[in-house]
Amino acid sequence: YFKQPIVDTFDIRICLARSNKYVIDFQSADETDLHVMDIPLSFTVMQSGMVHGLAFWFDCGFLGSDYSVWLSTAPTEPLTHWYQVRCLVQTPVLVKQR
């Protein structure tokens, strides 16, 4: 159902689970490795509530020989023009913390 992603910022406190990390090493990845990315997802709910969709953001390290720069678009970091992305499900799902 993820037809219309929402590109905007949001408060991290609306998330019911911790984020998952998926790492891509662009120095060693072949271009064909990037054509399709299957990212396994598993969440442990931290609080009960309604799940309305999934949220996405990225962190990127620019690793230089003299120094490195880190760019984060996480909702816990200062806002950038990249924002975050939310993809809503058609019907929200009630989840309960164990």
N, CA and C of each residue as an Amber inpcrd file, in Angstrom:
protein
   294
   0.8250000  -1.2050000   0.0000000   0.0000000   0.0000000   0.0000000
   0.8590000   1.2550000   0.0000000   2.1400000   1.1340000   0.1110000
   3.0160000   2.2970000   0.2710000   3.0550000   3.1410000  -0.9970000
   1.9060000   3.6230000  -1.4480000   1.8320000   4.3580000  -2.7120000
   2.3740000   5.7710000  -2.6080000   2.0760000   6.4570000  -1.5190000
   2.4540000   7.8570000  -1.3950000   3.2730000   8.0800000  -0.1290000
   4.6020000   7.9930000  -0.2320000   5.4310000   8.2460000   0.9520000
   5.2710000   9.6910000   1.4230000   5.4030000   9.8790000   2.7100000
   5.3460000  11.2150000   3.3050000   6.7730000  11.6220000   3.6400000
   7.2570000  12.6660000   3.0020000   8.6040000  13.1860000   3.2590000
   8.4400000  14.3900000   4.1750000   8.8620000  14.2210000   5.4090000
   8.6500000  15.2430000   6.4200000   9.4480000  14.8390000   7.6570000
   9.4030000  15.6510000   8.6580000  10.0480000  15.3070000   9.9140000
   8.9950000  14.8340000  10.9150000   9.4230000  14.1160000  11.9240000
   8.5020000  13.6710000  12.9700000   9.2700000  13.5010000  14.2710000
   8.5410000  13.4580000  15.3500000   9.1220000  13.2580000  16.6760000
   9.3830000  11.7670000  16.8690000  10.5920000  11.3920000  17.2360000
  10.9760000   9.9880000  17.3940000  10.0950000   9.2770000  18.4180000
   9.4750000  10.0240000  19.3110000   8.6430000   9.4080000  20.3490000
   7.3700000   8.7680000  19.7920000   7.0440000   9.0110000  18.5210000
   5.8760000   8.3350000  17.9440000   6.2140000   6.9080000  17.5160000
   7.5020000   6.5680000  17.4740000   7.9180000   5.2230000  17.0580000
   7.6680000   4.2290000  18.1920000   7.0830000   3.0970000  17.8460000
   6.7490000   2.0780000  18.8370000   7.8510000   1.0380000  19.0050000
   8.8780000   1.0780000  18.1560000   9.9880000   0.1240000  18.2310000
  11.2850000   0.8600000  17.9140000  12.3930000   0.2530000  18.2880000
  13.7060000   0.8310000  17.9590000  13.9770000   0.6530000  16.4670000
  14.8480000   1.4660000  15.9520000  15.1730000   1.3920000  14.5270000
  16.0270000   0.1620000  14.2200000  15.9520000  -0.2740000  12.9700000
  16.8010000  -1.3470000  12.4520000  17.9150000  -0.7130000  11.6410000
  19.0550000  -1.3600000  11.6130000  20.1890000  -0.8480000  10.8470000
  20.4500000  -1.7650000   9.6570000  20.6660000  -1.1590000   8.5010000
  21.0540000  -1.8880000   7.2960000  22.2590000  -1.1590000   6.7230000
  23.3850000  -1.8320000   6.6310000  24.6480000  -1.1980000   6.2370000
  24.9940000  -1.5580000   4.8020000  25.3690000  -0.5430000   4.0350000
  25.8760000  -0.7330000   2.6730000  27.2770000  -0.1360000   2.6260000
  28.2460000  -0.9350000   2.2530000  29.6150000  -0.4600000   2.0900000
  29.8040000  -0.1280000   0.6130000  29.6890000   1.1470000   0.2740000
  29.7790000   1.5640000  -1.1240000  31.1880000   1.4000000  -1.6950000
  32.1870000   1.2660000  -0.8340000  33.5450000   1.0580000  -1.3340000
  33.7340000  -0.3490000  -1.8690000  32.9980000  -1.3080000  -1.3210000
  33.1830000  -2.6900000  -1.7690000  31.9850000  -3.2400000  -2.5420000
  30.8420000  -2.5610000  -2.4990000  29.6400000  -3.0620000  -3.1770000
  29.7700000  -2.9120000  -4.6890000  29.3090000  -3.9260000  -5.3940000
  29.2270000  -3.8600000  -6.8460000  27.9220000  -3.1470000  -7.2080000
  27.9050000  -2.4680000  -8.3280000  26.6900000  -1.7470000  -8.7380000
  25.4690000  -2.6650000  -8.7750000  25.6500000  -3.8910000  -9.2370000
  24.5160000  -4.8160000  -9.3210000  23.9830000  -5.1910000  -7.9320000
  24.8290000  -5.0870000  -6.9030000  24.3650000  -5.3400000  -5.5350000
  23.3290000  -4.3090000  -5.0920000  23.3210000  -3.1580000  -5.7410000
  22.4470000  -2.0620000  -5.3340000  21.1480000  -2.0080000  -6.1340000
  21.0070000  -2.8640000  -7.1440000  19.7900000  -2.8500000  -7.9650000
  18.5710000  -3.2960000  -7.1730000  18.7410000  -4.3010000  -6.3430000
  17.6610000  -4.8040000  -5.4870000  18.2310000  -5.0000000  -4.0900000
  17.5630000  -4.4460000  -3.1020000  17.9970000  -4.6240000  -1.7170000
  16.8510000  -5.2310000  -0.9230000  17.0480000  -6.4440000  -0.4720000
  16.0860000  -7.1010000   0.4060000  16.5540000  -6.8750000   1.8360000
  15.7840000  -6.1210000   2.5850000  16.1690000  -5.7610000   3.9430000
  15.2470000  -6.4890000   4.9170000  15.7910000  -7.4480000   5.6680000
  14.9420000  -8.1540000   6.6390000  14.5580000  -7.2180000   7.7880000
  13.3030000  -7.2870000   8.2000000  12.8180000  -6.4360000   9.2850000
  12.2850000  -7.2850000  10.4230000  12.6320000  -6.8950000  11.6180000
  12.1170000  -7.5360000  12.8180000  12.0440000  -6.4520000  13.8880000
  10.9090000  -6.3330000  14.5390000  10.7260000  -5.2840000  15.5310000
  10.2980000  -5.8710000  16.8650000  10.8060000  -5.3080000  17.9430000
  10.3190000  -5.5910000  19.2850000   9.5990000  -4.3350000  19.7570000
   8.3160000  -4.4570000  19.9970000   7.4920000  -3.3120000  20.3650000
   7.8700000  -2.8410000  21.7680000   8.1530000  -1.5380000  21.9170000
   8.5280000  -0.9650000  23.2120000   7.3140000  -0.4600000  23.9850000
   6.2250000  -0.2000000  23.2680000   4.9900000   0.2510000  23.9060000
   3.8180000  -0.1410000  23.0220000   2.6910000  -0.3880000  23.6300000
   1.4950000  -0.7540000  22.8760000   0.9680000   0.4690000  22.1270000
   0.3200000   0.2260000  20.9980000  -0.2450000   1.3260000  20.2260000
  -0.6280000   0.8800000  18.8330000  -1.0450000   1.8410000  18.0310000
  -1.4340000   1.5840000  16.6470000  -0.2410000   1.8390000  15.7240000
   0.0680000   0.8730000  14.8780000   1.1170000   1.0420000  13.8670000
   0.4410000   1.5490000  12.5990000   0.8520000   2.7250000  12.1700000
   0.2850000   3.3480000  10.9790000   1.1930000   3.2050000   9.7660000
   2.4190000   2.7030000   9.9630000   3.3310000   2.5570000   8.8400000
   4.7650000   2.3720000   9.3020000   5.6750000   2.5500000   8.3670000
   7.1110000   2.4290000   8.6300000   7.7760000   3.7760000   8.3810000
   8.8090000   4.0590000   9.1490000   9.5730000   5.2920000   8.9820000
  10.9870000   4.9400000   8.5430000  11.5590000   5.7790000   7.6920000
  12.8920000   5.5390000   7.1370000  13.7330000   6.8040000   7.2420000
  15.0230000   6.6030000   7.4510000  16.0030000   7.6710000   7.3640000
  17.3570000   7.0280000   7.1370000  18.3560000   7.8310000   6.8620000
  19.6780000   7.2530000   6.6200000  20.7520000   8.0530000   7.3280000
  21.8300000   7.3650000   7.6130000  23.0670000   7.9620000   8.1020000
  24.1430000   7.6040000   7.0900000  25.0490000   8.5250000   6.8520000
  26.0720000   8.2860000   5.8330000  27.4110000   8.8210000   6.3320000
  28.4200000   7.9710000   6.2600000  29.7650000   8.3890000   6.6260000
  30.5850000   8.6650000   5.3810000  31.1650000   9.8440000   5.3080000
  32.0850000  10.1950000   4.2240000  33.4880000  10.0690000   4.8130000
  34.1280000   8.9520000   4.4990000  35.3860000   8.6090000   5.1530000
  36.5660000   9.0540000   4.3030000  37.1890000  10.1410000   4.6990000
  38.3270000  10.6640000   3.9650000  39.6400000  10.1830000   4.5460000
  40.7220000  10.4590000   3.8470000  42.0350000  10.0350000   4.3330000
  42.5120000  10.9310000   5.4820000  42.0870000  12.1990000   5.5010000
  42.4910000  13.1190000   6.5660000  41.4500000  13.2260000   7.6750000
  40.1880000  13.2390000   7.3070000  39.1170000  13.2960000   8.3040000
  37.8320000  12.7480000   7.6950000  36.8840000  12.4790000   8.5560000
  35.6030000  11.9170000   8.1280000  34.4730000  12.8480000   8.5390000
  33.4050000  12.8020000   7.7640000  32.2100000  13.5990000   8.0420000
  31.0350000  12.6410000   8.1260000  30.1650000  12.8460000   9.1040000
  28.9980000  11.9900000   9.2980000  27.7400000  12.8110000   9.0630000
  26.8750000  12.3240000   8.1840000  25.5850000  12.9560000   7.9070000
  24.4960000  12.0350000   8.4270000  23.6340000  12.5490000   9.2740000
  22.5130000  11.7610000   9.7840000  21.2150000  12.4950000   9.5030000
  20.2440000  11.7710000   8.9770000  18.9120000  12.3320000   8.7680000
  17.9300000  11.7830000   9.7990000  18.4490000  11.1780000  10.8620000
  17.6010000  10.5970000  11.9070000  16.7540000  11.6830000  12.5700000
  15.5670000  11.3260000  13.0190000  14.7140000  12.3130000  13.6900000
  15.2690000  12.7760000  15.0360000  16.2890000  12.1150000  15.5430000
  16.9310000  12.5270000  16.7960000  18.0660000  13.5230000  16.5680000
  18.3970000  13.7660000  15.3080000  19.5080000  14.6560000  14.9610000
  18.9700000  15.9870000  14.4260000  19.8360000  17.0140000  14.3350000
  19.3770000  18.2850000  13.7720000  18.7970000  18.0850000  12.3660000
  17.7470000  18.8220000  12.0750000  17.0190000  18.6810000  10.8170000
  17.8920000  19.0480000   9.6160000  17.7870000  18.2550000   8.5590000
  18.4390000  18.5480000   7.2790000  17.3530000  18.6740000   6.2170000
  17.7360000  19.0610000   5.0170000  16.7410000  19.1430000   3.9380000
  16.3450000  17.7610000   3.4290000  16.9840000  16.6950000   3.9260000
  16.6390000  15.3300000   3.5230000  15.4220000  14.8090000   4.2770000
  15.1650000  15.3580000   5.4660000  14.0310000  14.9360000   6.3080000
  14.0490000  13.4270000   6.5660000  12.8680000  12.8720000   6.8200000
  12.6750000  11.4310000   6.9610000  11.5210000  11.0470000   6.0400000
  11.2940000   9.7520000   5.8990000  10.2120000   9.2590000   5.0370000
   9.3340000   8.3280000   5.8620000   8.0380000   8.4860000   5.7180000
   7.0790000   7.5650000   6.3380000   6.2220000   6.9640000   5.2390000
   6.0350000   5.6610000   5.3090000   5.1590000   4.9460000   4.3790000
   4.0270000   4.3420000   5.2030000   2.8100000   4.7680000   4.9050000
   1.6570000   4.3600000   5.6930000   1.0610000   3.0600000   5.1850000
   0.5240000   2.2720000   6.1170000  -0.2150000   1.0670000   5.7450000
  -1.6720000   1.4660000   5.5280000  -2.3810000   0.6820000   4.7400000
  -3.7700000   1.0170000   4.4300000  -4.6560000   0.9490000   5.6780000
  -4.4290000  -0.0750000   6.5010000  -5.2100000  -0.2450000   7.7270000
  -4.2480000  -0.3320000   8.9100000  -4.3100000   0.6270000   9.8440000
  -3.4300000   0.5660000  11.0140000  -3.6210000  -0.7350000  11.7920000
  -2.5430000  -1.1710000  12.4580000  -2.5330000  -2.4420000  13.1820000
  -2.2610000  -2.1720000  14.6620000  -3.0710000  -2.7630000  15.5310000
  -2.8520000  -2.6480000  16.9680000  -1.7650000  -3.6330000  17.3860000
  -0.7390000  -3.1330000  18.0820000   0.3260000  -3.9970000  18.6000000
   0.4090000  -3.8050000  20.1080000   0.8230000  -4.8670000  20.7940000
   0.9250000  -4.8050000  22.2510000   2.3390000  -5.1450000  22.6930000
   2.8120000  -4.4070000  23.6710000   4.1230000  -4.6850000  24.2560000
   4.0250000  -5.9610000  25.0830000   5.0500000  -6.7940000  24.9980000
   5.0770000  -8.0270000  25.8050000   5.7180000  -7.7890000  27.1290000
